[in-house]
Structures are given as structure tokens and as C-alpha cells.
Amino acid sequence: MEEPTLRMRKLKVIFPSGRGIIRAVEGVDIDIEKGECVALVGESGCGKSVTSRSIMKLIDSPPALTRVDELYFGGKDIKDFSESEMRKVRGKEMAMIFQDAMEALNPVITCGKQIAEIFLRHHDMDKKEARRETVKALELVGVPEPASRAKNYPHELSGGMRQRVLLAMAFACMPKLILADEPTTSLDVTIQAQVLNELRNLQKSHDVSLLLVTHDLSVVSNLADKVYVMYSGKIVEKASLRQLFEKPHHPYSIGLLNSVPKLSDEESGFEQIPGTVPHPMRKPEGCYFHPRCNHATEKCKKEMPPLSAINDESEVRCWHPRNMEREEAMT
């Protein structure tokens, strides 16, 4: 049996501060198979970005304290890799697409030089060869007139073009795994669809594994094979895409689906999940979601439920798992 691209067990990330301890991520497990797109979904502040950056070891320690029981990438144990060892992995075997291209790109270096640096660092190329490969990388992600665009600085390009530059950088060395952290948040809907379509086509055609971090379930429906729903630092539901959209079991997952606006007359409007994600220094006792849950019981308020299998396709962290059919039957 082929090794998974990523196998992570019990990731924990905390940030000590003068006011207390911020528990950002609490015991997260993630598996990503070769060529699979896995979505990590949840509201802002749930720990999604910290999780993805921890996989690439981009969280500085200090101030963070990070612990993981297992971290296997392409069959290799990278849990104890040093910074110099991770530099050989980043860009070549594992890459990240950041959500804000203007922050991710260096404003005083042309886009072409920033992409070429990847080829110079990870391949035995001279500058001429690197420039040639840079143009090919931009062409691959649908940038028009790639030779000309390579000479532009980030501020000279539109938001969509800048995001395509990040795509080109991520796919430059055809890595085994790409981590996409809200890759289209700053784009308008039309450009967002174009970039996501490009990302999906590249991922599938080159058999690259993808971890997609997002709060947008409409993005998930077009890209993901498997979904992890995250709330307040914990995975509360893990399911196949089909299972999550047809029969979600955690009340938070149901709330996220119900909060997506519907276009048909029969399903007009959307529902809002009451309250907000708890502050990471002031998490409630028991299930973290119980203050926002209409079905919480005394047990929910006192004991944290384990992540348990519901069927072959779903695991849920809930004392009283539900699904959409049951939810609709009761309303």
C-alpha cells in the first residue's frame, strides 16, 4: 500500500503570554493521500492557518510552543527536522499558497525573479535556465504574455494576476503537497472562480496533494475529496465531501452549511450561527461549541466528547450527533 503524502498525529500549538496561555491547536490529526484534496474548514480564529503553517514548520518557536506525536511526509519522518533540513523541503517537495499576495510577494523584486529563485535554490540551473522555466511556470497557470509579466513588480499586476504568480511559485517544482491558506480571500467572485478553477486543474493534472484552508463551503464543494471541520482548535467532524454535504452530523457543520446563501426561491436566505468562536484563553468547559448549540445538554457542558466514527465515511466529536434530515424533521 502506498504511503500517504501526509500523516500527522496530535498536533498541539500554544502561545504563552503574560495574560495566560493561548491554546490555538489541540491534538489535530490529518491524513492526506497522494493526489487527494483535503479541506480544512471553519470560522476565523479556529486554528486553521496555525495548523497549515505548523505542517511546514513556519510557526516561530518561541513565541509558540509546538508539539506533534507523528509527522510523516512522503513516508519520511520530518517531526524533528531542523530549519536547514526544512529549507530543502519547502518549495521543492512542499509549498504554500498564501491568502494575500501583496504580503507574500516582495514588493521591490520582480515577480519573475521571485519565481526564478525557487529554480536556482532547488535545481542545478543557471540564471538563463531559471528565467526560461519561470516563463513556463507563469504560462502554466494561465498568465498572458508570461515573459512580459515576469518583469513586472507585484504592484503592477492585478489581484488575480498576483495570485496566479503565487500559484506559479507553488507549482514551480511540482511538489508532492501544496498547502493553500485561503488562496482567494482577497479576490472578487469572478476572479476567485478563475483562480480556483486553475488550482483544481493543476492539482488534478499533476496528481499533487492539496490541503485547502478555507471558511467558504462553496469552494470546498468544487475542490475537496475529504473535509475536516475545525472549531476552536479541535477537529469536530471528518467526512468525505459527499457525506458532509448530504448528512452532516455535528451541529457546527450543519450551521456552516445552513449559513450559505441559497439561490432558489424555496431556499432563500440563510441562517446565522449565534455567538462567536470562544477566545482561545477562555474556552468553555466541556464541548467548546455548547454555548452556541441549541441542542446542548448538561453532559455537553461538562465533558469534551471524543472524535468517534459514525460510519465508514464520517467521524464526529459530539455527544448527540445529528444530520440534516433529522434537523429538518424537527423544525
C-alpha positions in Angstrom: 0.0 0.0 0.0 1.3 3.4 -1.0 2.4 5.8 1.8 0.1 8.8 2.3 1.5 12.2 1.3 1.0 13.5 4.9 0.2 11.7 8.2 0.1 14.0 11.2 -0.9 12.9 14.7 -1.7 15.0 17.8 -0.5 18.5 16.7 -0.7 20.9 19.6 0.3 24.6 19.4 0.1 27.0 22.3 1.2 30.6 22.7 2.2 31.6 26.2 1.6 35.2 27.1 1.6 37.5 30.1 -2.2 37.2 30.4 -2.4 33.4 30.0 -1.9 30.5 27.6 -3.5 30.7 24.1 -4.4 27.1 23.1 -4.5 27.6 19.3 -4.5 23.9 18.2 -5.4 21.0 20.4 -4.5 17.5 19.2 -5.3 17.7 15.5 -4.8 14.6 13.3 -4.7 14.9 9.5 -4.2 12.4 6.7 -3.7 13.3 3.0 -3.4 10.7 0.3 -1.5 11.1 -2.9 -3.4 13.3 -5.4 -6.1 14.0 -2.8 -7.6 17.4 -1.9 -8.4 17.8 1.7 -10.3 20.8 3.0 -9.8 22.3 6.5 -12.9 24.3 7.2 -14.0 26.7 10.0 -14.6 30.3 11.0 -11.7 32.7 11.5 -10.0 32.0 14.8 -10.5 28.2 14.8 -6.8 27.4 14.3 -6.8 26.5 10.6 -3.9 28.7 9.5 -1.8 27.8 12.5 -2.3 24.1 11.6 -1.2 24.6 8.0 1.8 26.7 8.9 2.8 24.2 11.5 3.0 21.4 8.9 5.6 23.5 7.1 7.2 24.5 10.4 6.6 28.2 9.7 5.4 28.9 13.3 8.3 30.5 15.2 9.2 28.8 18.5 9.3 30.9 20.6 6.9 32.5 20.9 4.9 29.4 20.0 5.3 26.0 21.7 4.6 23.2 19.2 4.3 19.5 19.8 3.4 16.7 17.4 3.5 13.0 18.0 3.9 12.0 14.4 4.6 14.0 11.3 5.3 11.9 8.2 5.6 13.4 4.8 6.0 11.2 1.7 7.0 8.3 4.0 9.7 10.4 5.8 9.6 11.4 9.4 10.1 15.1 9.4 8.9 15.7 13.0 12.4 16.6 14.2 13.7 18.2 11.0 15.9 21.3 11.6 15.3 24.6 9.9 18.1 23.9 7.4 16.5 20.5 6.6 13.1 22.1 6.1 14.5 24.7 3.7 15.4 21.8 1.4 11.7 20.5 1.6 9.9 23.9 1.3 9.3 24.9 -2.3 10.7 21.7 -3.7 8.5 19.0 -2.1 6.0 21.0 -0.1 4.8 24.5 -1.0 2.3 27.1 0.3 -0.1 29.5 -1.4 -0.8 32.4 1.0 -4.0 34.3 1.1 -2.7 37.8 0.5 -0.3 38.0 -2.5 0.7 41.6 -1.7 2.0 40.5 1.6 3.5 37.2 0.4 5.4 38.8 -2.5 8.4 41.1 -2.1 7.4 44.5 -3.4 10.9 45.5 -4.6 11.7 42.4 -6.6 10.1 41.5 -9.9 7.7 38.6 -9.9 9.9 36.7 -12.3 13.0 36.9 -10.1 11.0 35.7 -7.1 9.9 32.6 -9.1 13.3 32.0 -10.5 14.8 31.9 -7.0 12.9 28.6 -6.5 14.6 27.0 -9.5 18.0 28.4 -8.5 17.7 27.1 -5.0 16.3 23.6 -5.6 17.7 22.8 -9.1 21.1 22.9 -10.7 20.3 25.7 -13.1 22.0 28.9 -14.2 20.1 32.2 -14.3 19.2 31.8 -18.0 17.6 28.4 -17.5 15.8 29.7 -14.4 14.3 32.6 -16.4 13.2 30.2 -19.1 11.5 27.9 -16.5 9.9 30.9 -14.8 8.2 31.9 -18.1 6.9 28.3 -18.4 5.6 28.4 -14.9 3.7 31.6 -15.5 2.3 30.2 -18.8 1.2 27.0 -16.9 -1.1 29.0 -14.6 -2.7 31.0 -17.4 -0.8 34.3 -17.2 -1.0 36.1 -20.5 2.3 37.3 -22.1 4.3 35.5 -19.3 7.7 36.8 -20.5 6.5 40.4 -20.1 4.7 39.7 -16.8 7.8 38.2 -15.3 9.4 41.7 -15.5 6.6 43.3 -13.5 6.7 44.2 -9.8 3.8 42.9 -7.7 2.1 46.3 -7.5 2.0 46.5 -11.3 -0.3 43.4 -11.5 -4.0 42.9 -10.7 -5.0 40.9 -7.7 -5.9 37.9 -9.8 -2.5 38.1 -11.6 -0.6 38.3 -8.3 -2.5 35.2 -7.1 -1.5 33.4 -10.2 2.1 34.3 -9.5 1.7 32.6 -6.2 0.3 29.6 -8.0 3.3 29.5 -10.3 5.6 29.6 -7.3 3.8 26.8 -5.6 3.7 24.5 -8.7 7.2 25.5 -10.0 8.9 22.3 -8.7 5.8 20.2 -8.8 5.8 19.4 -5.1 4.1 16.4 -3.5 2.0 18.6 -1.3 0.6 22.2 -1.6 -0.9 24.0 1.4 -3.4 26.7 0.2 -4.3 29.1 3.0 -7.5 30.9 2.0 -5.9 31.4 -1.5 -8.8 33.6 -2.9 -10.0 35.6 0.1 -8.9 39.0 -1.3 -10.3 38.4 -4.8 -13.7 39.3 -6.3 -16.1 36.4 -7.1 -15.3 36.2 -10.8 -11.5 36.2 -10.4 -11.9 33.8 -7.5 -13.6 31.3 -9.7 -10.9 31.6 -12.3 -8.1 31.1 -9.8 -9.8 28.1 -8.1 -10.5 26.5 -11.5 -6.8 26.9 -12.4 -5.8 25.4 -9.0 -8.2 22.4 -9.4 -6.9 21.7 -12.9 -3.3 21.9 -11.9 -3.8 19.8 -8.8 -5.6 17.0 -10.7 -3.5 17.0 -13.9 -0.2 16.8 -11.9 -1.5 14.4 -9.2 -0.5 16.8 -6.4 -1.9 16.5 -2.9 -3.6 19.7 -1.6 -4.6 20.9 1.8 -7.2 23.7 1.2 -7.7 26.0 4.2 -11.0 27.9 3.9 -14.1 29.2 5.5 -16.1 29.1 2.2 -18.0 25.9 1.7 -18.8 26.8 -1.9 -15.0 26.5 -2.5 -15.0 23.1 -0.8 -17.8 21.7 -2.9 -15.8 22.2 -6.1 -12.4 21.1 -5.0 -12.3 18.7 -2.0 -12.4 14.9 -1.7 -12.4 14.9 2.1 -13.3 17.6 4.7 -12.1 18.3 8.2 -14.3 20.7 10.1 -12.4 22.6 12.8 -13.7 24.5 15.7 -11.7 26.3 18.5 -8.6 24.3 17.8 -10.2 20.9 17.5 -11.5 18.7 14.7 -15.2 18.3 15.3 -16.1 16.4 12.1 -14.2 14.5 9.5 -16.1 13.2 6.4 -16.0 12.6 2.7 -17.3 15.6 0.7 -20.5 13.7 -0.3 -21.2 12.6 3.3 -20.6 16.1 4.8 -22.9 17.8 2.3 -25.7 15.2 2.3 -25.7 14.2 6.0 -23.5 16.3 8.3 -23.6 15.2 11.9 -22.0 17.9 14.1 -24.3 20.9 14.9 -21.4 23.2 13.8 -21.1 21.6 10.4 -24.9 21.9 10.0 -24.7 25.5 10.9 -21.9 26.2 8.4 -24.0 24.6 5.7 -27.2 26.4 6.6 -25.3 29.7 6.7 -24.5 29.5 2.9 -27.0 31.7 1.0 -29.3 29.8 -1.3 -30.2 31.0 -4.8 -33.6 29.2 -5.3 -36.9 30.7 -4.2 -37.7 27.7 -2.0 -34.4 28.0 -0.1 -33.9 31.8 0.0 -32.0 33.4 2.8 -29.5 31.9 5.2 -29.2 31.1 8.9 -26.6 32.6 11.2 -24.8 30.6 13.9 -25.4 32.5 17.2 -22.4 33.9 19.1 -18.8 33.7 18.2 -15.8 31.4 18.4 -14.6 31.4 22.1 -11.4 33.3 22.9 -8.5 30.8 23.0 -7.6 31.8 26.5 -11.2 31.5 27.8 -12.6 28.3 26.3 -15.7 26.9 28.0 -15.7 23.6 29.9 -17.0 20.5 28.1 -17.7 20.8 24.3 -16.4 24.1 23.1 -19.4 24.6 20.8 -22.1 24.1 23.5 -22.7 27.9 24.2 -23.7 28.3 20.6 -25.6 24.9 20.2 -29.4 24.7 20.5 -29.2 21.0 21.4 -26.6 21.2 24.2 -27.3 19.1 27.3 -25.6 19.1 30.8 -23.2 16.4 29.6 -22.1 18.7 26.7 -21.4 21.5 29.2 -19.2 19.3 31.4 -17.4 16.7 29.2 -15.5 17.1 25.9 -16.7 14.4 23.5 -14.2 12.2 21.7 -13.9 12.1 17.9 -15.9 8.9 17.2 -16.8 7.0 14.0 -20.4 7.4 12.8 -19.9 5.2 9.7 -17.2 4.3 7.2 -17.1 7.9 5.9 -17.6 10.1 9.0 -16.2 10.8 12.4 -17.8 13.4 14.7 -16.9 15.0 18.1 -20.4 15.2 19.6 -22.4 13.5 22.4 -25.6 13.9 20.3 -24.7 13.6 16.6 -27.3 14.8 14.2 -27.8 15.0 10.4 -29.6 17.3 8.0 -32.6 15.0 7.6 -33.1 14.8 11.4 -32.6 18.6 11.7 -35.2 19.3 9.1 -37.7 16.8 10.6 -37.5 18.6 13.9 -38.0 22.1 12.5 
